[in-house]
């Protein structure tokens, strides 16, 4: 995602089931699982956990532009 100071920042959208979505420490848990396997700069700084499927293009690839637009819209409404 675009970042005003860094140029870009890493974000992640994770599809989870209903029970997992209710877990209060979900983001912290996932980050702890990633830390041993990823460099600190590769761990997302912004997260979204959802139960809906990811948007896909006609080629069945994830529509990253749509996800980025959704993140940008969320940032605008939460600011």
TORKOLTOR-993831 format. One record per atom (N, C-alpha, C): residue number from 0; residue in one letter; atom name; x, y, z. Coordinates in steps of 0.05 Angstrom, whole numbers. Example, Ala and Ser with C-alpha at 12.3 -4.5 7.8 and 13.67 -1.06 7.14 Angstrom:
// residues 2
R    i  aa  at      c1      c2      c3
R    0   a   N     264    -114     156
R    0   a  CA     246     -90     156
R    0   a   C     264     -66     156
R    1   s   N     257     -45     142
R    1   s  CA     273     -21     143
R    1   s   C     258       1     157
***
This chain:
// residues 79
R    i  aa  at      c1      c2      c3
R    0   x   N      17     -24       0
R    0   x  CA       0       0       0
R    0   x   C      17      25       0
R    1   x   N       8      46     -12
R    1   x  CA      23      72     -11
R    1   x   C      26      81      18
R    2   x   N      49      93      24
R    2   x  CA      54     104      51
R    2   x   C      67     131      46
R    3   x   N      58     152      61
R    3   x  CA      67     179      56
R    3   x   C      97     183      61
R    4   x   N     109     169      80
R    4   x  CA     137     172      86
R    4   x   C     155     151      74
R    5   x   N     145     126      74
R    5   x  CA     162     103      66
R    5   x   C     159      96      37
R    6   x   N     139     107      24
R    6   x  CA     134     100      -4
R    6   x   C     113      78      -5
R    7   x   N     118      55       8
R    7   x  CA      99      33      10
R    7   x   C     101      20      37
R    8   x   N      80       7      45
R    8   x  CA      80      -9      69
R    8   x   C      67     -36      63
R    9   x   N      74     -56      78
R    9   x  CA      64     -83      74
R    9   x   C      37     -86      89
R   10   x   N      17     -96      74
R   10   x  CA      -9    -101      86
R   10   x   C     -17    -129      79
R   11   x   N     -35    -141      95
R   11   x  CA     -44    -168      90
R   11   x   C     -74    -170      95
R   12   x   N     -87    -185      78
R   12   x  CA    -115    -192      81
R   12   x   C    -115    -222      85
R   13   x   N    -127    -231     107
R   13   x  CA    -127    -259     114
R   13   x   C    -156    -269     116
R   14   x   N    -163    -290     101
R   14   x  CA    -189    -301     103
R   14   x   C    -189    -322     125
R   15   x   N    -207    -319     144
R   15   x  CA    -209    -337     167
R   15   x   C    -238    -346     171
R   16   x   N    -242    -367     187
R   16   x  CA    -269    -376     192
R   16   x   C    -281    -359     214
R   17   x   N    -307    -362     219
R   17   x  CA    -321    -345     238
R   17   x   C    -310    -347     266
R   18   x   N    -303    -371     275
R   18   x  CA    -292    -374     302
R   18   x   C    -265    -360     305
R   19   x   N    -248    -363     286
R   19   x  CA    -222    -350     287
R   19   x   C    -225    -320     286
R   20   x   N    -244    -310     270
R   20   x  CA    -248    -281     268
R   20   x   C    -255    -268     295
R   21   x   N    -267    -283     312
R   21   x  CA    -274    -272     339
R   21   x   C    -252    -273     359
R   22   x   N    -229    -285     352
R   22   x  CA    -206    -287     370
R   22   x   C    -195    -258     375
R   23   x   N    -195    -249     400
R   23   x  CA    -186    -221     405
R   23   x   C    -157    -216     400
R   24   x   N    -140    -236     401
R   24   x  CA    -111    -231     397
R   24   x   C    -102    -242     370
R   25   x   N    -119    -243     351
R   25   x  CA    -113    -255     325
R   25   x   C     -89    -243     311
R   26   x   N     -88    -217     309
R   26   x  CA     -65    -204     296
R   26   x   C     -39    -210     310
R   27   x   N     -39    -208     336
R   27   x  CA     -15    -213     352
R   27   x   C      -6    -242     348
R   28   x   N     -25    -261     348
R   28   x  CA     -19    -289     344
R   28   x   C      -6    -294     317
R   29   x   N     -17    -283     296
R   29   x  CA      -7    -287     269
R   29   x   C      21    -275     267
R   30   x   N      25    -251     278
R   30   x  CA      52    -238     277
R   30   x   C      73    -256     291
R   31   x   N      65    -267     314
R   31   x  CA      84    -284     329
R   31   x   C      91    -309     312
R   32   x   N      72    -319     297
R   32   x  CA      78    -342     280
R   32   x   C      96    -335     256
R   33   x   N      95    -310     247
R   33   x  CA     111    -302     224
R   33   x   C     139    -294     232
R   34   x   N     143    -283     256
R   34   x  CA     169    -272     264
R   34   x   C     193    -291     259
R   35   x   N     191    -317     266
R   35   x  CA     214    -334     262
R   35   x   C     220    -339     232
R   36   x   N     201    -334     214
R   36   x  CA     205    -341     186
R   36   x   C     208    -317     167
R   37   x   N     203    -293     177
R   37   x  CA     204    -270     159
R   37   x   C     221    -248     172
R   38   x   N     234    -232     156
R   38   x  CA     249    -208     165
R   38   x   C     228    -189     176
R   39   x   N     236    -172     195
R   39   x  CA     217    -154     208
R   39   x   C     204    -135     187
R   40   x   N     219    -126     166
R   40   x  CA     207    -109     147
R   40   x   C     187    -123     129
R   41   x   N     186    -149     128
R   41   x  CA     168    -164     112
R   41   x   C     142    -171     126
R   42   x   N     141    -166     152
R   42   x  CA     116    -172     167
R   42   x   C      97    -148     163
R   43   x   N      73    -154     155
R   43   x  CA      54    -132     149
R   43   x   C      50    -113     173
R   44   x   N      48     -88     167
R   44   x  CA      42     -68     188
R   44   x   C      12     -62     189
R   45   x   N      -3     -70     168
R   45   x  CA     -32     -66     168
R   45   x   C     -44     -93     162
R   46   x   N     -66     -99     176
R   46   x  CA     -79    -125     174
R   46   x   C    -109    -121     170
R   47   x   N    -121    -140     156
R   47   x  CA    -150    -143     156
R   47   x   C    -156    -172     155
R   48   x   N    -173    -181     174
R   48   x  CA    -182    -208     176
R   48   x   C    -211    -208     167
R   49   x   N    -218    -226     149
R   49   x  CA    -246    -226     139
R   49   x   C    -255    -255     135
R   50   x   N    -281    -258     135
R   50   x  CA    -292    -285     130
R   50   x   C    -301    -288     101
R   51   x   N    -302    -266      86
R   51   x  CA    -310    -267      58
R   51   x   C    -286    -275      40
R   52   x   N    -292    -287      17
R   52   x  CA    -271    -294      -2
R   52   x   C    -258    -268     -12
R   53   x   N    -233    -271     -21
R   53   x  CA    -219    -249     -33
R   53   x   C    -230    -243     -61
R   54   x   N    -229    -218     -69
R   54   x  CA    -238    -211     -96
R   54   x   C    -218    -223    -117
R   55   x   N    -229    -234    -138
R   55   x  CA    -212    -246    -159
R   55   x   C    -218    -234    -186
R   56   x   N    -199    -235    -203
R   56   x  CA    -202    -226    -231
R   56   x   C    -213    -250    -247
R   57   x   N    -218    -245    -272
R   57   x  CA    -228    -266    -290
R   57   x   C    -209    -289    -292
R   58   x   N    -183    -284    -288
R   58   x  CA    -163    -305    -290
R   58   x   C    -160    -321    -264
R   59   x   N    -178    -315    -245
R   59   x  CA    -178    -328    -218
R   59   x   C    -155    -320    -200
R   60   x   N    -141    -298    -208
R   60   x  CA    -119    -287    -191
R   60   x   C    -132    -267    -172
R   61   x   N    -120    -264    -149
R   61   x  CA    -129    -244    -129
R   61   x   C    -127    -216    -141
R   62   x   N    -148    -201    -138
R   62   x  CA    -149    -173    -148
R   62   x   C    -136    -155    -128
R   63   x   N    -109    -152    -130
R   63   x  CA     -94    -136    -111
R   63   x   C    -102    -107    -111
R   64   x   N    -109     -97    -135
R   64   x  CA    -117     -69    -137
R   64   x   C    -143     -63    -122
R   65   x   N    -161     -82    -123
R   65   x  CA    -187     -79    -108
R   65   x   C    -181     -80     -78
R   66   x   N    -164     -97     -70
R   66   x  CA    -157     -99     -41
R   66   x   C    -144     -73     -32
R   67   x   N    -125     -62     -48
R   67   x  CA    -112     -37     -41
R   67   x   C    -132     -14     -39
R   68   x   N    -151     -14     -58
R   68   x  CA    -172       7     -57
R   68   x   C    -189       5     -32
R   69   x   N    -195     -20     -24
R   69   x  CA    -211     -24       0
R   69   x   C    -195     -14      25
R   70   x   N    -170     -20      26
R   70   x  CA    -153     -11      48
R   70   x   C    -152      20      49
R   71   x   N    -149      32      26
R   71   x  CA    -148      61      24
R   71   x   C    -174      73      33
R   72   x   N    -197      61      25
R   72   x  CA    -223      71      34
R   72   x   C    -226      69      64
R   73   x   N    -217      47      76
R   73   x  CA    -218      43     105
R   73   x   C    -201      64     119
R   74   x   N    -178      70     108
R   74   x  CA    -160      90     120
R   74   x   C    -172     117     120
R   75   x   N    -187     123      98
R   75   x  CA    -200     149      95
R   75   x   C    -222     152     115
R   76   x   N    -238     131     119
R   76   x  CA    -261     133     137
R   76   x   C    -253     132     166
R   77   x   N    -230     119     172
R   77   x  CA    -221     117     200
R   77   x   C    -205     141     209
R   78   x   N    -196     158     190
R   78   x  CA    -180     182     197
R   78   x   C    -198     205     205
***
